Amino acid sequence: MWCHFVGGNLDQQALDIDEREISEYLGIPMCSPPQDPKLVRSYGMGVYSDTGRTITIDGRLARLFEHYGNWQSVNPPPFAVDVSGQAVTVSGAGEPVPEFWSYADLLGDVSAGDWLRERIPRFGSTVSALVPDVYPTHLRLLHPAWTIREVGLDRSPVRWKILADALGAVMHQTVAWGSMIEAGVRSGRGTGEGSLWDASPTTGELPARETVALATVLAEHTTTPDDCYFGFWEGLGFRGVPENHPRMTLPGRRHLLVRGSVGDAGRELQGFLPSIWWPADRAWFVASDVDLMSTYVGGATELANALHGEIELFEAIDSWLGARITWDCDTINPRASGPHTHD
């Protein structure tokens, strides 16, 4: 079947697709053809939905597919088997939960986020633009770089500290990925391209395995582990959500909101993990901004100590509300020439 794809990893490509590769997900015919491994490593596997329209490409009538979303999981939808009864268990979270949120889960009442507008007053360049100003301690969880064992999504994390030691960079509270790599370039201990890593840290979200591990720790530091809110930034490109569906509005960002248990942090909405999340008792707050290679956590000192102690799970460094979060935040290592110098 001759098909034309718009957006994502296959933008403006025409491919012959076996009809058996097209199946329904959330009631929409979709497919996820083979894609450039480099793009898959950086952005995830692109999934495309059938628009029901046709277009003439190279003199042939092609079915038109539009980009639906990117899945970081190894096996993105549409699945080869019916997954309506499938479930995943988050360690320490109790009952199994579905792996994906659906649009039926989106809250129509987003007033649970009203308190955030009072505590995050403006969109800016410091941690205070991400985390409410009510917590005594703040942590920064560094998203790992990756080595790729083979073509596909089979990858292993590489911690920043390992790379900093190899490149002669200094690890500190506002270390920047680009500045750390630039330190290696200037010292002659690196080229700016991965020799110790194959893919740079992901921006926008903590990797799924670390998100699930984080949820397990956080569930022990709230009185409401079964009542938690998750916000998904609308700019990620969720297809099919009515424009008038209620959004929770923060400075510079509007979010779709869902509600579940802390253990639901690993559930995806159209391939994306939550941008922000907090329990009903507001004991802590987690923020992963779309432009950043770090996730920030505000909470009690006991929580910070617990996360620092999980050295096998996270690479955590202290932070504070006034810490800069932009690409030029590193005042110790040499500054890279631009925000995308060493992606």
TORZAKOL-212365 format. One line per field, with one value per residue (C-alpha): residue in three letters; x, y, z. Coordinates in steps of 0.25 Angstrom, whole numbers, plus 5000, padded with zeros to 4 digits. Example, Ala and Ser with C-alpha at 12.3 -4.5 7.8 and 13.67 -1.06 7.14 Angstrom:
% TORZAKOL-212365
rest: c(ALA:SER)
px: c(5049:5055)
py: c(4982:4996)
pz: c(5031:5029)
***
This chain:
% TORZAKOL-212365
rest: c(MET:TRP:CYS:HIS:PHE:VAL:GLY:GLY:ASN:LEU:ASP:GLN:GLN:ALA:LEU:ASP:ILE:ASP:GLU:ARG:GLU:ILE:SER:GLU:TYR:LEU:GLY:ILE:PRO:MET:CYS:SER:PRO:PRO:GLN:ASP:PRO:LYS:LEU:VAL:ARG:SER:TYR:GLY:MET:GLY:VAL:TYR:SER:ASP:THR:GLY:ARG:THR:ILE:THR:ILE:ASP:GLY:ARG:LEU:ALA:ARG:LEU:PHE:GLU:HIS:TYR:GLY:ASN:TRP:GLN:SER:VAL:ASN:PRO:PRO:PRO:PHE:ALA:VAL:ASP:VAL:SER:GLY:GLN:ALA:VAL:THR:VAL:SER:GLY:ALA:GLY:GLU:PRO:VAL:PRO:GLU:PHE:TRP:SER:TYR:ALA:ASP:LEU:LEU:GLY:ASP:VAL:SER:ALA:GLY:ASP:TRP:LEU:ARG:GLU:ARG:ILE:PRO:ARG:PHE:GLY:SER:THR:VAL:SER:ALA:LEU:VAL:PRO:ASP:VAL:TYR:PRO:THR:HIS:LEU:ARG:LEU:LEU:HIS:PRO:ALA:TRP:THR:ILE:ARG:GLU:VAL:GLY:LEU:ASP:ARG:SER:PRO:VAL:ARG:TRP:LYS:ILE:LEU:ALA:ASP:ALA:LEU:GLY:ALA:VAL:MET:HIS:GLN:THR:VAL:ALA:TRP:GLY:SER:MET:ILE:GLU:ALA:GLY:VAL:ARG:SER:GLY:ARG:GLY:THR:GLY:GLU:GLY:SER:LEU:TRP:ASP:ALA:SER:PRO:THR:THR:GLY:GLU:LEU:PRO:ALA:ARG:GLU:THR:VAL:ALA:LEU:ALA:THR:VAL:LEU:ALA:GLU:HIS:THR:THR:THR:PRO:ASP:ASP:CYS:TYR:PHE:GLY:PHE:TRP:GLU:GLY:LEU:GLY:PHE:ARG:GLY:VAL:PRO:GLU:ASN:HIS:PRO:ARG:MET:THR:LEU:PRO:GLY:ARG:ARG:HIS:LEU:LEU:VAL:ARG:GLY:SER:VAL:GLY:ASP:ALA:GLY:ARG:GLU:LEU:GLN:GLY:PHE:LEU:PRO:SER:ILE:TRP:TRP:PRO:ALA:ASP:ARG:ALA:TRP:PHE:VAL:ALA:SER:ASP:VAL:ASP:LEU:MET:SER:THR:TYR:VAL:GLY:GLY:ALA:THR:GLU:LEU:ALA:ASN:ALA:LEU:HIS:GLY:GLU:ILE:GLU:LEU:PHE:GLU:ALA:ILE:ASP:SER:TRP:LEU:GLY:ALA:ARG:ILE:THR:TRP:ASP:CYS:ASP:THR:ILE:ASN:PRO:ARG:ALA:SER:GLY:PRO:HIS:THR:HIS:ASP)
px: c(5000:5006:5006:5010:5015:5015:5023:5032:5043:5037:5033:5029:5033:5025:5026:5020:5013:5008:4993:4996:5005:4993:4984:4975:4980:4970:4960:4969:4976:4991:5005:5019:5028:5044:5051:5065:5071:5078:5065:5059:5070:5068:5053:5046:5039:5029:5015:5005:4990:4982:4975:4965:4970:4978:4988:4996:5011:5020:5008:5002:4990:4995:4988:4992:4997:5000:5010:5002:5013:5027:5028:5041:5036:5043:5029:5021:5006:5000:5003:5003:4994:4982:4986:4973:4975:4990:4996:5009:5013:5021:5030:5024:5012:5002:4991:4995:4991:4989:5002:4996:4986:4975:4967:4956:4965:4967:4961:4950:4952:4967:4965:4974:4986:4981:4991:5002:4999:5001:5014:5020:5019:5026:5032:5047:5061:5063:5057:5046:5040:5038:5036:5027:5034:5029:5039:5052:5060:5062:5069:5073:5073:5082:5076:5087:5094:5094:5102:5095:5098:5092:5083:5069:5066:5075:5083:5090:5091:5104:5105:5110:5120:5127:5128:5132:5144:5148:5147:5153:5140:5136:5123:5115:5101:5098:5107:5102:5103:5109:5119:5124:5126:5133:5143:5147:5149:5157:5166:5168:5162:5149:5145:5130:5125:5122:5133:5128:5114:5105:5093:5092:5083:5068:5061:5048:5046:5054:5055:5044:5052:5057:5043:5037:5048:5046:5031:5035:5043:5033:5022:5029:5029:5014:5002:4994:5001:4988:4984:4994:4992:5000:5001:5005:5010:5000:5012:5016:5006:4994:4985:4970:4969:4958:4963:4953:4956:4961:4976:4983:4990:5004:5013:5018:5012:4998:4996:4986:4983:4980:4979:4984:4993:5008:5011:5004:5016:5021:5009:5010:5000:5002:5016:5020:5023:5017:5023:5019:5014:5010:5002:4989:4996:5007:5018:5027:5027:5034:5036:5043:5042:5042:5056:5064:5073:5069:5057:5055:5049:5045:5042:5046:5060:5057:5053:5065:5074:5066:5068:5083:5084:5079:5092:5089:5076:5079:5089:5085:5091:5086:5079:5072:5061:5070:5079:5079:5074:5077:5088:5098:5096:5110:5119:5131:5133:5135:5123:5119:5117:5102:5091:5091:5107:5108:5094)
py: c(5000:5013:5023:5037:5042:5056:5061:5053:5044:5041:5055:5056:5042:5032:5017:5004:4999:4985:4986:4977:4988:4997:4994:5002:5009:5018:5015:5021:5013:5015:5010:5011:5008:5006:5019:5025:5019:5032:5040:5028:5030:5045:5046:5032:5024:5032:5027:5032:5032:5030:5043:5036:5045:5042:5049:5047:5045:5041:5039:5029:5030:5030:5029:5041:5039:5050:5049:5045:5045:5039:5027:5025:5011:5000:4995:5007:5006:5001:4988:4975:4969:4974:4981:4985:4975:4978:4985:4988:4988:4999:4993:4997:5004:4993:4989:4988:5000:5002:5007:5018:5030:5032:5045:5040:5041:5056:5065:5075:5082:5087:5095:5086:5094:5107:5108:5107:5120:5127:5120:5121:5135:5137:5129:5131:5126:5120:5108:5117:5117:5102:5098:5105:5114:5106:5095:5096:5087:5086:5075:5074:5060:5059:5052:5042:5041:5028:5017:5008:4994:4991:4998:5001:5005:4996:5006:5008:5021:5028:5038:5052:5050:5039:5048:5060:5052:5048:5062:5070:5077:5081:5075:5086:5090:5098:5090:5090:5079:5088:5094:5080:5076:5089:5087:5074:5081:5092:5083:5073:5062:5062:5065:5070:5057:5045:5035:5031:5033:5031:5039:5052:5053:5054:5068:5069:5057:5048:5034:5024:5015:5026:5032:5019:5018:5033:5030:5018:5027:5039:5030:5028:5043:5047:5044:5043:5033:5029:5043:5050:5060:5059:5071:5069:5082:5084:5088:5074:5073:5064:5061:5061:5069:5079:5094:5097:5085:5091:5094:5097:5110:5114:5125:5121:5107:5101:5087:5076:5069:5055:5049:5036:5030:5033:5020:5025:5034:5024:5024:5031:5041:5039:5035:5046:5045:5056:5070:5073:5064:5066:5058:5064:5067:5075:5069:5070:5075:5069:5078:5073:5085:5082:5090:5084:5072:5072:5069:5077:5073:5081:5075:5072:5070:5056:5054:5060:5051:5039:5043:5046:5032:5025:5026:5014:5020:5035:5045:5056:5069:5080:5092:5105:5114:5124:5115:5118:5107:5113:5107:5118:5115:5108:5119:5109:5101:5108:5113:5106:5115:5113:5105:5094:5093:5079:5073)
pz: c(5000:4996:5008:5010:5024:5029:5041:5051:5047:5033:5029:5014:5012:5003:5006:5002:5015:5017:5021:5033:5039:5041:5053:5062:5075:5083:5071:5061:5050:5052:5048:5052:5040:5041:5044:5044:5057:5060:5060:5069:5079:5080:5079:5080:5070:5062:5061:5050:5049:5036:5032:5023:5012:5000:4992:4979:4981:4969:4960:4970:4980:4994:5007:5016:5030:5040:5052:5064:5075:5078:5088:5096:5099:5091:5086:5082:5078:5070:5076:5069:5079:5087:5099:5105:5116:5118:5130:5136:5151:5157:5168:5181:5176:5179:5169:5154:5146:5131:5123:5116:5119:5109:5106:5115:5127:5125:5136:5132:5146:5147:5159:5167:5160:5165:5176:5166:5159:5173:5176:5162:5158:5145:5134:5135:5135:5149:5157:5162:5149:5150:5165:5175:5185:5197:5199:5208:5198:5183:5175:5161:5154:5142:5130:5126:5113:5106:5100:5089:5090:5076:5066:5072:5086:5094:5101:5115:5123:5125:5136:5135:5146:5138:5126:5134:5140:5126:5120:5131:5134:5148:5154:5161:5164:5151:5142:5127:5117:5106:5116:5121:5107:5103:5115:5108:5095:5100:5108:5097:5104:5095:5081:5085:5079:5087:5089:5103:5099:5086:5089:5098:5109:5106:5108:5114:5122:5132:5125:5128:5137:5145:5146:5151:5161:5165:5168:5177:5186:5185:5189:5203:5205:5204:5212:5199:5190:5184:5180:5171:5159:5146:5136:5121:5114:5102:5094:5092:5082:5086:5075:5076:5089:5087:5088:5098:5107:5121:5122:5135:5132:5138:5133:5119:5119:5119:5123:5121:5135:5140:5153:5159:5169:5170:5164:5151:5148:5138:5129:5116:5109:5094:5096:5107:5121:5130:5130:5145:5156:5171:5181:5187:5200:5192:5200:5188:5173:5161:5148:5135:5125:5110:5108:5119:5121:5136:5145:5157:5170:5182:5195:5210:5214:5217:5203:5197:5206:5201:5187:5189:5195:5183:5175:5167:5162:5160:5158:5168:5171:5180:5174:5179:5174:5169:5161:5146:5137:5123:5114:5119:5134:5136:5142:5145:5132:5119:5112:5099:5087:5087:5093:5082:5081:5087:5086)
***
